[in-house]
Amino acid sequence: MRTRLLLLFSSLSIAVLLSGLASAQSSTPTGAGSSNALREIPVFDLNAIDKTIDPCVDFYQYACGAWMKNNPIPADKSRWGRFDELADHNLYILRDILTEAQLPGKHSATESMVGAYYGSCMDESTIEKKRTEPLLPELDRLNRIKTKEDLIRAVAAMHRDSIPALFAFYPQPDMHDSMATVATLDQGGITLPDRDYYIKDDAKSVETRQKYVEHVQKMFVLAGDKPEVAAAEAKTVLTVETGLAQASMDRTARRDPKTRDHKMTVAEIVASAPNLDLTVYFADNSSPKFISLNVGNPDFFKQVDEQISTVPLDDWKVYLRWKTINDYAPLLTKAFVEEDFLFNGKYMSGQKEMEPRWKRCVKSADTHLGMALGKLYVDRTFGAEGKERTLKMVQAIESAMRQDIGQLTWMSDTTKQKAYEKLNAIVNNIGYPDTWRDYSSVVIKPGDYAGNAVRAEAFEVHRQYNKIGQPTDRKDWGMTPPTVNAYYRPPMNDINFPAGILQPPFYGKLMDDAVNFGGVGVVIGHELTHGFDDQGRKYDAEGNFRDWWTAEDGKEFEQRVDCTAKEYSSFITVKDDKGEVKLNGRLTLGENTADNGGLKLAYMALMNIIGNTPVKPIDGYTPQQRFFLAYGQIWCQNVTDQEARKRALTDPHSPGQWRVNGAVQNSAAFEQAFGCKAGQPMVSENACRVW
């Protein structure tokens, strides 16, 4: 069972190395033949470089070509990059913590809890003996549905356990009063990664729907249905979910906050969708009472309301049974887990093998008890000095952004003053939360993996729902300390760096400033720029959805991001026998803007430190060249065609190749650092520059 509560942030997908590898900060890798558990990850890797390539022709291939050749995708992965390498290493650190927590001896309550959870996940024998036992009470409850009111009550009960169905309900800061947290209703209910999988008519989409129906049928059979019954049920699921997909808004359009800004009273949304009987839903989902809420997509609820009246009740029951089976699948027997993998891992992502059980159990512990496990991780690996180092770099990048805003020739002084106010108000959350989450009410039992996961999910749902009607908690983290990410939240106006980020390849205690600013410095600049990207700029210093730009400056900004959108839309992300797929420059616009802005800001900060002081080359590269190589190398990756296709449709981030080449070809500093000439591929004829 996976947490599906909406997290309102813009993120840079990053990986973390969660141990203090001070000895791994040389320019060349060591221990290359050892296991991932023992390998030292270099901050700056000379052996990754392909010197047969001209950096002005294809910088990504130059920086990463040798790494890509020598690091094929492991059988249990669909994508393998420097970030994934570090994330994988992180699993070994977390496994040590979890394994030690199960050993005989004195343990804290936190250690005992996470150790028992991990142990229940690793206890495959007990899981196999229970067969479908954990699932049966849920299916029995659904089988007792007799009326449309029963149906809505069942959806409320599923949501209490974090099982996604029909629509989404979650808390978020009020878009116009970010100090208050309000309830939000939104579109949802589909199982495939995006609405377009149900709607598009191309050969690949048709094939995917066929494979999906076959997968759903197999899952129903595993749950105890006869094959012929399961076949009909699978077709019903596709029909119901297609209706939900057709009612859903395109994810690119949803990037604009105004498309999700619809404050309504409870009476108004209830009246607009009478068949849904949302009054019953609100009474049964265990959320606090409220009189108004935000509705992310009112048209979705109007269309689903019609479907409630036209789709037979038995079909809705089949759909809810499927959503429950699908959600429980990773918690059940090997047969369920393998079928779940065959479709979602192998077919959809091109993954050849499942990850070993222990890795999946470590990830499950982080998902369900992440702040408890995270505290143990922080105690072992991070320390207070990590926060101090990060804060100093953040301040250096913020200073560079202040300098950059002041130099903009296209922005008026009026808008600049508002930009300064927002920049000055950004909150920096570093490493881990100030207050650790209390999981003492979560019951964790040996030999009850599914029950443990369900109870942990229900705890988190209850914790989230209790935010409704309360002042917004700006210190509540959306990610656990070991999480492979960093993020910016527009409604909070904060940047957040989980503890593991200050490790190779992002940062090395013994490395030169050029490499550190090319790594973690760009990450910091990326997150800062999110506050001023095409959507982040629409929120003010307090995190309210408010236009603080002059009309002229807003128009100029939109022209500049339009350049970026068109530029990235020309990049090919995959080309195979299924055809050619290009990036969606509008879907990836925020991340591309942040990549370009982060690269510029980090470089400015580095130049502020170096000044006019001559710095000797290291390993044959100038500081400027080492800066760009460090940036390029954190994005080295290989990816399956299946995964690349899926991400082109669903991922707001560009693939590594274009995160690197797309940004450097717009950079005058890169052109100067490598002596590139006009007309070469890495020198854009019409460079797109926003910040």
Rosetta blueprint (number, residue, H / E / L):
1 M L
2 R L
3 T L
4 R L
5 L L
6 L L
7 L L
8 L L
9 F L
10 S E
11 S E
12 L E
13 S E
14 I L
15 A L
16 V L
17 L L
18 L L
19 S L
20 G L
21 L L
22 A H
23 S H
24 A H
25 Q L
26 S L
27 S L
28 T L
29 P L
30 T E
31 G L
32 A L
33 G L
34 S L
35 S L
36 N L
37 A L
38 L L
39 R L
40 E E
41 I L
42 P L
43 V L
44 F L
45 D L
46 L H
47 N H
48 A H
49 I L
50 D L
51 K L
52 T L
53 I L
54 D L
55 P L
56 C L
57 V L
58 D L
59 F H
60 Y H
61 Q H
62 Y H
63 A H
64 C H
65 G H
66 A H
67 W H
68 M H
69 K H
70 N H
71 N L
72 P L
73 I L
74 P L
75 A L
76 D L
77 K L
78 S L
79 R E
80 W E
81 G E
82 R H
83 F H
84 D H
85 E H
86 L H
87 A H
88 D H
89 H H
90 N H
91 L H
92 Y H
93 I H
94 L H
95 R H
96 D H
97 I H
98 L H
99 T H
100 E H
101 A L
102 Q L
103 L L
104 P L
105 G L
106 K L
107 H L
108 S L
109 A H
110 T H
111 E H
112 S H
113 M H
114 V H
115 G H
116 A H
117 Y H
118 Y H
119 G H
120 S H
121 C H
122 M H
123 D L
124 E H
125 S H
126 T H
127 I H
128 E H
129 K H
130 K H
131 R L
132 T L
133 E L
134 P L
135 L L
136 L H
137 P H
138 E H
139 L H
140 D H
141 R H
142 L H
143 N H
144 R L
145 I L
146 K L
147 T L
148 K H
149 E H
150 D H
151 L H
152 I H
153 R H
154 A H
155 V H
156 A H
157 A H
158 M H
159 H H
160 R H
161 D L
162 S L
163 I L
164 P L
165 A L
166 L L
167 F E
168 A E
169 F E
170 Y E
171 P E
172 Q E
173 P E
174 D E
175 M L
176 H L
177 D E
178 S E
179 M E
180 A E
181 T E
182 V E
183 A E
184 T E
185 L E
186 D E
187 Q E
188 G L
189 G L
190 I L
191 T L
192 L L
193 P L
194 D L
195 R L
196 D H
197 Y H
198 Y H
199 I H
200 K L
201 D L
202 D L
203 A H
204 K H
205 S H
206 V H
207 E H
208 T H
209 R H
210 Q H
211 K H
212 Y H
213 V H
214 E H
215 H H
216 V H
217 Q H
218 K H
219 M H
220 F H
221 V H
222 L H
223 A L
224 G L
225 D L
226 K L
227 P H
228 E H
229 V H
230 A H
231 A H
232 A H
233 E H
234 A H
235 K H
236 T H
237 V H
238 L H
239 T H
240 V H
241 E H
242 T H
243 G H
244 L H
245 A H
246 Q H
247 A H
248 S L
249 M L
250 D L
251 R H
252 T H
253 A H
254 R H
255 R L
256 D L
257 P H
258 K H
259 T H
260 R H
261 D L
262 H L
263 K E
264 M E
265 T E
266 V H
267 A H
268 E H
269 I H
270 V H
271 A H
272 S H
273 A L
274 P H
275 N H
276 L H
277 D L
278 L H
279 T H
280 V H
281 Y H
282 F H
283 A H
284 D H
285 N L
286 S L
287 S L
288 P L
289 K L
290 F L
291 I L
292 S E
293 L E
294 N E
295 V E
296 G L
297 N L
298 P H
299 D H
300 F H
301 F H
302 K H
303 Q H
304 V H
305 D H
306 E H
307 Q H
308 I H
309 S H
310 T H
311 V L
312 P L
313 L H
314 D H
315 D H
316 W H
317 K H
318 V H
319 Y H
320 L H
321 R H
322 W H
323 K H
324 T H
325 I H
326 N H
327 D H
328 Y H
329 A H
330 P H
331 L H
332 L L
333 T L
334 K H
335 A H
336 F H
337 V H
338 E H
339 E H
340 D H
341 F H
342 L H
343 F H
344 N H
345 G H
346 K H
347 Y H
348 M H
349 S H
350 G L
351 Q L
352 K L
353 E L
354 M L
355 E L
356 P L
357 R H
358 W H
359 K H
360 R H
361 C H
362 V H
363 K H
364 S H
365 A H
366 D H
367 T H
368 H H
369 L L
370 G H
371 M H
372 A H
373 L H
374 G H
375 K H
376 L H
377 Y H
378 V H
379 D H
380 R H
381 T H
382 F L
383 G L
384 A H
385 E H
386 G H
387 K H
388 E H
389 R H
390 T H
391 L H
392 K H
393 M H
394 V H
395 Q H
396 A H
397 I H
398 E H
399 S H
400 A H
401 M H
402 R H
403 Q H
404 D H
405 I H
406 G H
407 Q H
408 L L
409 T L
410 W L
411 M L
412 S L
413 D H
414 T H
415 T H
416 K H
417 Q H
418 K H
419 A H
420 Y H
421 E H
422 K H
423 L H
424 N H
425 A H
426 I L
427 V E
428 N E
429 N E
430 I E
431 G E
432 Y L
433 P L
434 D L
435 T L
436 W L
437 R L
438 D L
439 Y L
440 S L
441 S L
442 V L
443 V L
444 I L
445 K L
446 P L
447 G L
448 D L
449 Y H
450 A H
451 G H
452 N H
453 A H
454 V H
455 R H
456 A H
457 E H
458 A H
459 F H
460 E H
461 V H
462 H H
463 R H
464 Q H
465 Y H
466 N L
467 K L
468 I L
469 G L
470 Q L
471 P E
472 T L
473 D L
474 R L
475 K L
476 D L
477 W L
478 G L
479 M L
480 T L
481 P L
482 P L
483 T L
484 V L
485 N E
486 A E
487 Y E
488 Y E
489 R E
490 P L
491 P L
492 M L
493 N L
494 D E
495 I E
496 N E
497 F E
498 P E
499 A H
500 G H
501 I H
502 L L
503 Q L
504 P L
505 P L
506 F L
507 Y L
508 G L
509 K L
510 L L
511 M L
512 D L
513 D H
514 A H
515 V H
516 N H
517 F H
518 G H
519 G H
520 V H
521 G H
522 V H
523 V H
524 I H
525 G H
526 H H
527 E H
528 L H
529 T H
530 H H
531 G L
532 F L
533 D L
534 D L
535 Q L
536 G H
537 R H
538 K H
539 Y E
540 D L
541 A L
542 E L
543 G L
544 N L
545 F E
546 R L
547 D L
548 W L
549 W L
550 T L
551 A H
552 E H
553 D H
554 G H
555 K H
556 E H
557 F H
558 E H
559 Q H
560 R H
561 V H
562 D H
563 C H
564 T H
565 A H
566 K H
567 E H
568 Y H
569 S H
570 S L
571 F L
572 I E
573 T E
574 V E
575 K E
576 D E
577 D L
578 K L
579 G E
580 E E
581 V E
582 K E
583 L L
584 N L
585 G L
586 R L
587 L L
588 T L
589 L H
590 G H
591 E H
592 N H
593 T H
594 A H
595 D H
596 N H
597 G H
598 G H
599 L H
600 K H
601 L H
602 A H
603 Y H
604 M H
605 A H
606 L H
607 M H
608 N H
609 I H
610 I H
611 G L
612 N L
613 T L
614 P L
615 V L
616 K L
617 P L
618 I E
619 D L
620 G L
621 Y E
622 T L
623 P H
624 Q H
625 Q H
626 R H
627 F H
628 F H
629 L H
630 A H
631 Y H
632 G H
633 Q H
634 I L
635 W L
636 C L
637 Q E
638 N E
639 V E
640 T L
641 D H
642 Q H
643 E H
644 A H
645 R H
646 K H
647 R H
648 A H
649 L H
650 T H
651 D L
652 P L
653 H L
654 S L
655 P L
656 G H
657 Q H
658 W H
659 R H
660 V H
661 N H
662 G H
663 A H
664 V H
665 Q L
666 N L
667 S L
668 A H
669 A H
670 F H
671 E H
672 Q H
673 A H
674 F H
675 G L
676 C L
677 K L
678 A L
679 G L
680 Q L
681 P L
682 M L
683 V L
684 S L
685 E L
686 N L
687 A L
688 C L
689 R L
690 V L
691 W L
